[in-house]
Amino acid sequence: MGLANKVLAGDVRAAARLISRIEDEAPDALAEMDSLYPHTGRAYIVGVTGAPGAGKSTLTDNLIGFFRKKNMSVGVVAIDPTSALTGGALLGDRVRMQRHSTDREVFIRSLATRGWVGGLARATIGAIHVMDAMGKDVILVETVGSGQVEIDIVRATDTTIVVLTPSAGDEIQMMKAGILEAVDVFVINKADKEGTDRLRADLEAMLVAKARRPGELPAAVVLTEAIHDKGTEELAGAIMRHREFLVSSGEMAIRQRERIRLELLETIEGFVKDFVHQLDGGDYLEKLVDELVQGRTNPRRAAMEITGRLAGELNGLKSRGKDGL
């Protein structure tokens, strides 16, 4: 019985092993994911992002508890910094959310960024698919936080939450970076601190000024005190209202289609990059880089040359009856 079949049967150990294989980019993991893919697309995916220290992990932990009280199964993908020694996640899932570790309906997995640009680990989409195929109702994706909001989370989730704090000092700068256009729910955590009212007023003023499409649901602003589990019900309510809006308006299908499109394009990009690196044992790429350094070609011409070489290689594979890279 392969890992995919065990995952479909709800085997947590098999799911953990498969996600590890995906992280390691093991060839056998691709075949397992091919088997799982038809069973995905049913989970509701919520992204939780924001600056370090805003309380994202505690809020995520509170949301797990809320959804479990509603008898919903939960998956959590926690994107952590990478250890310089082991290449693994610095923060472990048991340390973050220990009280849920014995709940069979909760599956928490930490992933290391491994130097990947942005707030999402390379294996994030794969981990989401695994949890989706397991039958999780809700999947929470918590990003590592890098001092600014990672817009990439929007591409992988249905609803995006950004966690702010009254005293962080960088909320307005983050909003100027375009987050206002991407976020569905704003959370002002540590709402018992000074500056909450001002930040809330600023947010609401900016949301009123924001141009919206007809029928578009305005982003919600929710106050929480995560350490005391205050505001969790209000936050979960805002999440579920956004879900209902997405379904009733048809926006859910549009977002899912766009997510699939992006995943397909990124998969193609990955295949092409891998193939280019393998040409002539890597010498072909290095030759073109040398020519660029010496000014004997330019990036566009070099890219066209690579494209021509790829086309030739693929035609060769086809003529030999091979069906893949």
Backbone torsions as a table, in degrees:
resi	resn	phi	psi	omega
1	MET	NA	118.1	-176.9
2	GLY	-71.8	168.7	-179.9
3	LEU	-59.8	-39.3	-178.1
4	ALA	-59.5	-45.6	179.8
5	ASN	-63.7	-38.0	178.3
6	LYS	-67.0	-38.1	177.3
7	VAL	-62.4	-44.3	179.4
8	LEU	-62.5	-26.4	177.5
9	ALA	-85.5	0.6	177.4
10	GLY	88.9	17.2	-178.1
11	ASP	-75.0	111.0	-176.5
12	VAL	-66.9	-40.8	-179.9
13	ARG	-62.8	-41.0	178.7
14	ALA	-64.8	-39.1	178.4
15	ALA	-63.3	-43.4	179.4
16	ALA	-63.5	-41.3	178.7
17	ARG	-64.6	-41.7	-178.5
18	LEU	-66.5	-40.6	178.1
19	ILE	-63.3	-38.1	176.6
20	SER	-62.9	-39.9	178.7
21	ARG	-65.9	-36.4	177.4
22	ILE	-65.9	-43.8	177.8
23	GLU	-58.0	-39.4	-179.1
24	ASP	-81.4	-0.9	-179.4
25	GLU	56.3	39.4	179.3
26	ALA	-71.1	134.4	-178.3
27	PRO	-57.0	-36.9	-178.4
28	ASP	-67.5	-23.0	179.2
29	ALA	-67.5	-30.6	179.5
30	LEU	-63.0	-43.5	179.3
31	ALA	-64.9	-39.6	178.2
32	GLU	-63.5	-41.0	179.8
33	MET	-67.4	-32.6	175.2
34	ASP	-58.7	-37.0	-179.7
35	SER	-73.4	-31.5	-177.9
36	LEU	-80.2	-29.4	-169.5
37	TYR	-54.1	-42.2	179.4
38	PRO	-62.0	-14.6	-177.8
39	HIS	-101.4	13.8	-179.3
40	THR	-104.7	174.2	176.9
41	GLY	98.8	7.4	-177.1
42	ARG	-106.4	-24.7	-176.9
43	ALA	-75.5	153.6	174.2
44	TYR	-96.9	124.8	-170.8
45	ILE	-109.3	123.9	-177.1
46	VAL	-119.7	125.5	178.1
47	GLY	-96.5	136.9	178.4
48	VAL	-122.8	116.5	-176.5
49	THR	-138.4	175.0	-177.3
50	GLY	145.7	175.4	-176.8
51	ALA	-69.3	155.0	176.6
52	PRO	-58.3	140.9	177.8
53	GLY	85.5	2.0	-178.0
54	ALA	-77.8	-15.7	179.9
55	GLY	101.7	23.4	-177.2
56	LYS	-60.8	-44.9	-177.0
57	SER	-64.9	-41.0	179.4
58	THR	-66.8	-40.7	176.7
59	LEU	-63.0	-42.9	178.3
60	THR	-60.6	-43.3	177.8
61	ASP	-59.6	-42.3	178.4
62	ASN	-65.0	-39.2	179.6
63	LEU	-66.3	-36.3	175.6
64	ILE	-57.3	-48.8	-179.7
65	GLY	-60.0	-41.0	-179.6
66	PHE	-63.9	-49.6	-177.1
67	PHE	-65.9	-33.0	178.4
68	ARG	-68.0	-33.7	175.6
69	LYS	-64.4	-24.7	177.0
70	LYS	-89.7	9.9	179.0
71	ASN	62.8	33.1	177.0
72	MET	-103.4	135.3	176.3
73	SER	-79.3	146.9	-170.1
74	VAL	-131.2	136.2	169.6
75	GLY	-115.4	145.2	179.0
76	VAL	-131.3	126.4	172.1
77	VAL	-109.5	109.6	-177.1
78	ALA	-104.3	111.6	-178.4
79	ILE	-85.7	117.7	-173.6
80	ASP	-115.6	160.6	171.7
81	PRO	-61.2	161.0	-178.2
82	THR	-97.7	135.8	174.5
83	SER	-71.1	131.3	178.4
84	ALA	-68.0	-22.0	-177.3
85	LEU	-87.7	-46.1	-172.8
86	THR	-107.7	-17.0	-175.1
87	GLY	79.0	3.3	-178.8
88	GLY	-96.1	178.7	-179.6
89	ALA	-70.7	134.1	-179.6
90	LEU	-72.1	-34.6	-179.4
91	LEU	-104.8	127.2	-177.9
92	GLY	-89.8	152.3	-178.3
93	ASP	-62.2	-35.6	-178.2
94	ARG	-68.9	-31.6	178.4
95	VAL	-68.7	-41.0	-176.2
96	ARG	-68.6	-51.0	-166.5
97	MET	-134.0	54.0	-170.6
98	GLN	-62.2	-32.5	-174.9
99	ARG	-67.6	-15.8	179.9
100	HIS	-102.4	2.5	-171.9
101	SER	-66.2	-23.2	-178.8
102	THR	-98.3	1.4	179.9
103	ASP	-83.2	118.1	-177.4
104	ARG	-67.0	-19.1	-178.9
105	GLU	-93.6	7.4	177.1
106	VAL	-122.9	126.3	178.0
107	PHE	-124.2	114.0	-177.3
108	ILE	-113.3	131.2	179.9
109	ARG	-135.5	126.1	173.8
110	SER	-89.3	137.2	176.3
111	LEU	-123.5	142.2	177.8
112	ALA	-89.5	143.1	178.8
113	THR	-68.1	-30.1	180.0
114	ARG	50.5	40.1	175.1
115	GLY	79.1	4.4	-178.8
116	TRP	-69.7	137.4	-178.7
117	VAL	-68.9	137.5	179.3
118	GLY	97.1	-172.8	-174.8
119	GLY	-95.9	0.7	-177.3
120	LEU	-109.8	137.7	174.4
121	ALA	-76.6	156.2	-177.4
122	ARG	-59.9	-32.7	-175.6
123	ALA	-90.5	7.1	-174.9
124	THR	-58.2	-49.4	-177.9
125	ILE	-61.0	-40.8	177.9
126	GLY	-62.7	-42.5	179.2
127	ALA	-64.5	-38.8	176.9
128	ILE	-61.6	-44.1	179.1
129	HIS	-61.5	-41.3	-179.7
130	VAL	-62.2	-47.4	-179.7
131	MET	-66.3	-36.8	176.6
132	ASP	-61.2	-47.8	-179.8
133	ALA	-64.8	-28.6	176.9
134	MET	-67.0	-19.0	-179.8
135	GLY	101.8	17.7	178.4
136	LYS	-66.9	136.3	179.6
137	ASP	-76.2	-41.5	-179.2
138	VAL	-128.9	135.8	175.2
139	ILE	-121.3	120.2	178.0
140	LEU	-98.2	127.4	179.5
141	VAL	-114.3	108.6	-178.3
142	GLU	-102.9	122.7	-177.5
143	THR	-86.7	162.7	-174.6
144	VAL	-68.1	-31.0	-174.6
145	GLY	79.2	126.9	-176.5
146	SER	-132.7	24.7	-178.1
147	GLY	91.6	-11.9	173.9
148	GLN	-146.5	158.9	-175.8
149	VAL	-73.2	135.7	-179.6
150	GLU	-88.8	105.4	-178.3
151	ILE	-62.6	-23.4	-178.6
152	ASP	-55.6	-27.2	-176.8
153	ILE	-61.4	-30.3	-179.0
154	VAL	-61.5	-32.2	-176.6
155	ARG	-73.3	-18.5	-173.7
156	ALA	-109.0	-3.9	-171.7
157	THR	-130.4	165.5	176.8
158	ASP	-87.5	-42.1	179.1
159	THR	-125.8	132.9	-178.6
160	THR	-113.8	128.8	178.1
161	ILE	-112.8	134.5	171.4
162	VAL	-115.1	132.4	-177.9
163	VAL	-102.5	122.6	179.5
164	LEU	-117.8	162.4	173.9
165	THR	-131.4	150.2	-176.2
166	PRO	-61.8	-30.8	-171.9
167	SER	-107.4	7.9	-175.9
168	ALA	-67.3	-33.4	175.0
169	GLY	85.8	-5.7	-177.5
170	ASP	-121.8	9.4	-177.3
171	GLU	-60.0	-46.8	-177.3
172	ILE	-64.1	-40.7	178.4
173	GLN	-61.7	-41.1	178.5
174	MET	-62.4	-40.4	-179.7
175	MET	-68.0	-34.2	177.2
176	LYS	-65.4	-23.2	-178.8
177	ALA	-76.8	2.4	175.6
178	GLY	107.9	1.2	-175.9
179	ILE	-66.6	-27.7	-179.1
180	LEU	-57.4	-33.8	-178.0
181	GLU	-77.6	-18.5	-170.1
182	ALA	-106.3	-24.3	-170.8
183	VAL	-85.2	142.7	178.2
184	ASP	-100.2	-30.2	179.7
185	VAL	-138.7	123.9	173.5
186	PHE	-96.5	130.5	176.7
187	VAL	-114.4	123.9	171.8
188	ILE	-99.5	99.8	-179.5
189	ASN	-87.9	164.9	-174.6
190	LYS	57.9	43.3	-172.8
191	ALA	-68.6	-5.9	175.6
192	ASP	-83.1	-3.3	-178.0
193	LYS	-87.7	158.1	178.1
194	GLU	-64.3	140.0	178.5
195	GLY	103.6	-6.3	-178.3
196	THR	-62.5	-47.7	-177.5
197	ASP	-61.9	-40.8	180.0
198	ARG	-65.2	-44.4	179.9
199	LEU	-63.8	-42.3	178.7
200	ARG	-61.5	-43.4	179.5
201	ALA	-63.2	-41.6	178.5
202	ASP	-62.3	-44.5	179.6
203	LEU	-61.7	-48.3	-177.4
204	GLU	-64.4	-35.9	177.0
205	ALA	-65.1	-41.3	179.6
206	MET	-68.3	-36.3	179.6
207	LEU	-68.7	-36.3	176.9
208	VAL	-64.8	-37.6	-178.0
209	ALA	-77.0	-17.9	-176.6
210	LYS	-68.3	134.7	176.1
211	ALA	-72.1	132.1	-179.5
212	ARG	-126.7	149.6	173.9
213	ARG	-71.8	154.1	176.8
214	PRO	-56.3	130.2	178.4
215	GLY	82.7	-2.7	-179.0
216	GLU	-70.8	138.7	179.7
217	LEU	-80.3	123.9	178.2
218	PRO	-64.0	149.0	176.4
219	ALA	-64.6	139.2	179.4
220	ALA	-84.9	152.7	173.8
221	VAL	-120.9	119.8	-174.9
222	VAL	-123.4	135.5	176.4
223	LEU	-97.4	134.7	179.0
224	THR	-138.8	158.7	166.8
225	GLU	-128.5	85.9	-170.0
226	ALA	-58.3	-38.8	-175.8
227	ILE	-64.1	-24.1	178.1
228	HIS	-105.9	7.1	-178.7
229	ASP	57.6	36.1	176.6
230	LYS	-98.1	136.0	178.5
231	GLY	89.4	-1.8	-178.3
232	THR	-62.5	-44.0	-179.4
233	GLU	-63.4	-40.7	178.3
234	GLU	-64.6	-40.2	178.7
235	LEU	-65.0	-47.4	178.8
236	ALA	-61.4	-36.6	177.5
237	GLY	-63.0	-41.1	178.2
238	ALA	-64.9	-39.1	178.1
239	ILE	-62.3	-47.0	-177.1
240	MET	-69.7	-33.4	175.2
241	ARG	-64.7	-37.9	177.8
242	HIS	-66.7	-38.4	177.1
243	ARG	-61.8	-45.5	179.4
244	GLU	-60.8	-39.3	177.9
245	PHE	-63.4	-45.4	-179.2
246	LEU	-59.0	-43.1	-178.2
247	VAL	-68.6	-49.2	-175.1
248	SER	-68.2	-30.8	-177.5
249	SER	-88.0	-12.3	-175.7
250	GLY	86.5	-1.1	-178.5
251	GLU	-67.9	-28.9	179.5
252	MET	-59.0	-47.9	-179.8
253	ALA	-63.0	-37.3	179.2
254	ILE	-65.2	-44.8	-179.8
255	ARG	-64.6	-41.8	-179.8
256	GLN	-65.4	-39.8	178.5
257	ARG	-63.6	-42.7	179.1
258	GLU	-65.7	-37.2	177.9
259	ARG	-63.9	-41.2	178.5
260	ILE	-65.2	-41.1	178.7
261	ARG	-59.9	-46.5	-179.2
262	LEU	-64.6	-39.8	178.9
263	GLU	-63.8	-41.7	178.4
264	LEU	-61.4	-47.2	-178.8
265	LEU	-63.9	-39.2	178.9
266	GLU	-68.8	-33.5	176.7
267	THR	-66.3	-43.2	176.9
268	ILE	-60.6	-45.5	179.6
269	GLU	-58.9	-41.3	179.2
270	GLY	-64.3	-42.9	178.0
271	PHE	-60.6	-46.7	-177.2
272	VAL	-63.1	-44.6	179.5
273	LYS	-61.2	-44.2	179.2
274	ASP	-61.2	-41.7	-177.8
275	PHE	-65.5	-42.3	179.6
276	VAL	-62.3	-42.1	-179.8
277	HIS	-64.7	-24.9	-177.2
278	GLN	-88.9	-14.5	-177.5
279	LEU	-60.9	126.5	179.7
280	ASP	53.3	36.5	179.0
281	GLY	64.3	24.3	-179.6
282	GLY	95.3	-12.6	-177.3
283	ASP	-68.1	-33.3	-177.0
284	TYR	-61.4	-46.6	179.8
285	LEU	-64.6	-43.2	-179.9
286	GLU	-63.3	-34.7	178.1
287	LYS	-63.0	-43.4	179.5
288	LEU	-67.6	-37.5	177.6
289	VAL	-62.6	-43.0	177.9
290	ASP	-60.1	-41.4	179.7
291	GLU	-65.6	-35.3	176.5
292	LEU	-66.9	-43.4	180.0
293	VAL	-61.6	-38.9	-177.9
294	GLN	-83.1	-2.5	178.3
295	GLY	75.2	16.9	-178.8
296	ARG	-87.3	-3.5	174.5
297	THR	-155.0	-178.6	177.7
298	ASN	-132.1	163.2	-175.3
299	PRO	-55.4	-39.9	-178.1
300	ARG	-66.3	-44.4	179.9
301	ARG	-66.0	-39.9	178.5
302	ALA	-64.3	-40.1	178.5
303	ALA	-64.0	-40.7	178.1
304	MET	-63.6	-38.2	178.6
305	GLU	-65.3	-41.9	177.6
306	ILE	-62.7	-42.1	179.5
307	THR	-60.3	-43.5	178.0
308	GLY	-63.5	-40.5	178.9
309	ARG	-65.1	-41.8	179.0
310	LEU	-62.0	-43.1	179.5
311	ALA	-60.2	-41.5	178.3
312	GLY	-64.6	-43.3	179.9
313	GLU	-63.9	-41.8	-179.5
314	LEU	-67.1	-38.2	176.7
315	ASN	-64.5	-36.3	177.1
316	GLY	-64.2	-42.2	177.9
317	LEU	-62.8	-41.6	-178.6
318	LYS	-64.4	-41.7	-178.9
319	SER	-67.8	-22.5	178.0
320	ARG	-91.5	4.1	175.1
321	GLY	81.6	17.3	179.0
322	LYS	-92.7	146.4	-171.8
323	ASP	-112.8	15.0	-178.9
324	GLY	-160.5	171.9	179.4
325	LEU	-74.5	NA	NA
